[in-house]
Amino acid sequence: MLRSYESQRVLLNGDAVRFASPVLHEPFTVKRLSSNLEAEWRAVHEICCRTGNNGQPISAERWPLFARLGVEPYQKIFPQWTYAAQAGGLVIGYLTGCPDSRAFARSWLWRFALPLLIDVICGRYSWNPDARRCVRQFFGLEMQPHGIFPREFRRMLYRDYPAHLHMNVEAAWRWRGVGT
């Protein structure tokens, strides 16, 4: 069952940076997450699913695997590079990524992709298009999204622009200064 925005009552612990939205002057804070803040990570997983279809929610049956594909690699490999925005005790958006995409790719296989593949093959997830794509991409039977670019171009990108970022914001907070 999909959880509502209001179910995201997650208070972030520790120091946070306070902002006021330049559009509506609504206060929000941004805080770096660590790997042991389960409630905050759960909120980030849910925002990923509520915004995963070009800003719209994905279907409910895709949530478990989709969130794992979209957020868990960053949670496991580079948790210190994830930031959550919150307002009124609710996580309203996140920014994640890493400073070194090559290092991320090397760790991704052993710390994320292989354990995920085992879970998919063992039936932990429904055999939906996401699960099939995951297996096909792992075995090189289907191109991953970045594979559409020529190899030399990808090398140049990794060399000249080593970092990458992902950001999602709850629909109610878009165009209000969060994420800009």
C-alpha positions as CSV (number, residue, x, y, z in Angstrom):
1,M,0.0,0.0,0.0
2,L,1.3,3.5,-0.8
3,R,2.0,5.7,2.1
4,S,0.9,9.2,2.1
5,Y,3.1,12.3,2.4
6,E,1.9,12.8,5.9
7,S,3.2,9.3,6.9
8,Q,6.7,10.7,6.4
9,R,7.0,12.2,9.9
10,V,10.8,11.7,10.3
11,L,12.8,14.0,12.5
12,L,16.4,14.3,11.5
13,N,18.9,14.1,14.4
14,G,22.0,16.3,14.9
15,D,23.0,19.5,13.2
16,A,21.0,20.7,10.2
17,V,21.3,23.7,8.0
18,R,18.1,25.9,8.0
19,F,16.9,27.6,4.8
20,A,13.9,29.7,3.9
21,S,12.4,29.0,0.5
22,P,13.0,32.1,-1.7
23,V,9.6,31.6,-3.3
24,L,7.2,31.1,-0.3
25,H,9.7,31.8,2.5
26,E,8.8,28.4,4.1
27,P,11.6,27.1,6.3
28,F,13.3,23.8,5.6
29,T,16.5,22.2,6.8
30,V,19.1,20.1,5.1
31,K,21.1,17.4,6.9
32,R,23.7,14.9,5.8
33,L,22.5,11.3,6.5
34,S,24.6,8.5,7.8
35,S,24.1,4.8,7.1
36,N,22.5,4.1,10.5
37,L,19.5,6.5,10.3
38,E,16.9,3.9,9.2
39,A,13.8,6.1,9.5
40,E,15.4,8.8,7.3
41,W,16.6,6.3,4.7
42,R,13.1,4.7,4.6
43,A,11.7,8.2,3.9
44,V,14.2,8.7,1.1
45,H,13.3,5.2,-0.4
46,E,9.6,6.2,-0.3
47,I,10.3,9.6,-2.0
48,C,12.2,7.8,-4.7
49,C,9.1,5.7,-5.4
50,R,6.7,8.6,-5.2
51,T,8.8,10.5,-7.8
52,G,10.3,7.7,-9.8
53,N,8.1,8.0,-12.9
54,N,9.3,11.4,-14.2
55,G,8.2,13.1,-11.0
56,Q,5.1,10.9,-10.6
57,P,4.6,7.8,-8.4
58,I,5.5,4.4,-9.8
59,S,3.1,1.5,-9.4
60,A,2.9,0.0,-5.9
61,E,4.1,-3.5,-7.0
62,R,7.4,-1.9,-8.1
63,W,8.2,-0.1,-4.9
64,P,10.4,-2.7,-3.0
65,L,12.8,-3.4,-5.9
66,F,12.7,0.1,-7.4
67,A,13.7,1.8,-4.1
68,R,16.5,-0.7,-3.6
69,L,17.8,0.0,-7.1
70,G,17.5,3.7,-6.8
71,V,18.7,4.5,-3.3
72,E,20.4,1.5,-1.6
73,P,23.7,1.7,-3.6
74,Y,24.3,5.2,-2.2
75,Q,23.1,4.1,1.3
76,K,25.6,1.2,1.3
77,I,28.6,2.7,-0.6
78,F,28.6,6.4,0.0
79,P,26.0,7.2,2.7
80,Q,28.0,10.4,3.7
81,W,27.0,11.9,0.3
82,T,23.3,11.9,0.9
83,Y,21.4,14.9,2.2
84,A,17.8,15.1,3.2
85,A,15.6,18.2,3.2
86,Q,12.9,18.4,5.8
87,A,10.2,20.7,6.8
88,G,7.9,20.4,9.8
89,G,9.6,17.1,10.8
90,L,8.9,15.6,7.4
91,V,11.5,14.5,4.9
92,I,10.5,16.4,1.7
93,G,13.4,15.6,-0.6
94,Y,16.9,14.3,-1.0
95,L,20.2,14.7,-2.8
96,T,22.5,11.7,-3.2
97,G,25.4,10.8,-5.3
98,C,29.2,10.4,-5.0
99,P,32.4,12.3,-5.7
100,D,34.0,9.4,-7.6
101,S,31.8,7.5,-10.1
102,R,34.6,5.0,-10.9
103,A,35.1,4.1,-7.3
104,F,31.3,3.8,-6.9
105,A,31.1,1.5,-9.9
106,R,33.9,-0.8,-8.5
107,S,32.2,-1.1,-5.1
108,W,28.7,-1.4,-6.7
109,L,29.3,-4.9,-8.1
110,W,30.3,-6.6,-4.8
111,R,28.4,-4.5,-2.2
112,F,25.2,-4.0,-4.1
113,A,24.6,-5.7,-7.5
114,L,25.7,-9.3,-6.5
115,P,23.6,-9.4,-3.3
116,L,20.7,-7.9,-5.2
117,L,20.9,-10.5,-7.9
118,I,20.9,-13.3,-5.3
119,D,17.8,-11.8,-3.7
120,V,16.0,-11.5,-7.1
121,I,16.9,-15.0,-8.2
122,C,15.8,-16.4,-4.8
123,G,12.4,-14.8,-5.3
124,R,12.5,-12.0,-2.7
125,Y,10.9,-9.7,-5.4
126,S,8.1,-10.2,-7.8
127,W,9.3,-11.1,-11.3
128,N,8.3,-7.8,-12.8
129,P,10.1,-5.8,-15.6
130,D,12.5,-4.2,-13.0
131,A,13.6,-7.7,-11.8
132,R,14.0,-9.0,-15.3
133,R,16.0,-5.9,-16.4
134,C,18.2,-6.2,-13.3
135,V,19.1,-9.8,-14.2
136,R,19.6,-9.1,-17.9
137,Q,21.9,-6.1,-17.1
138,F,23.9,-8.0,-14.6
139,F,24.7,-10.6,-17.2
140,G,25.3,-8.1,-19.9
141,L,22.2,-9.2,-21.9
142,E,20.8,-5.7,-21.8
143,M,22.5,-2.4,-21.9
144,Q,22.5,-0.2,-18.8
145,P,21.4,3.4,-19.4
146,H,24.9,4.9,-19.6
147,G,25.8,2.3,-22.2
148,I,24.1,4.3,-24.9
149,F,27.1,6.6,-24.9
150,P,30.3,5.6,-26.8
151,R,33.1,4.2,-24.6
152,E,35.5,7.0,-25.2
153,F,32.8,9.6,-24.3
154,R,32.1,7.7,-21.0
155,R,35.9,7.7,-20.2
156,M,36.1,11.4,-20.9
157,L,33.1,12.0,-18.6
158,Y,34.5,9.9,-15.8
159,R,37.9,11.7,-16.1
160,D,36.6,15.3,-16.4
161,Y,33.4,15.0,-14.4
162,P,34.0,12.2,-11.8
163,A,31.0,13.0,-9.6
164,H,27.3,12.3,-10.1
165,L,24.1,13.3,-8.3
166,H,20.5,12.3,-8.0
167,M,17.8,14.5,-6.5
168,N,14.1,14.0,-5.8
169,V,11.6,16.3,-4.1
170,E,8.1,15.7,-3.0
171,A,5.6,17.1,-5.5
172,A,4.1,19.5,-2.9
173,W,7.5,21.1,-2.4
174,R,8.6,21.5,-6.1
175,W,9.0,25.1,-7.3
176,R,9.3,26.3,-3.7
177,G,13.1,26.6,-3.5
178,V,13.8,23.1,-2.4
179,G,16.4,21.6,-4.7
180,T,17.4,24.8,-6.4
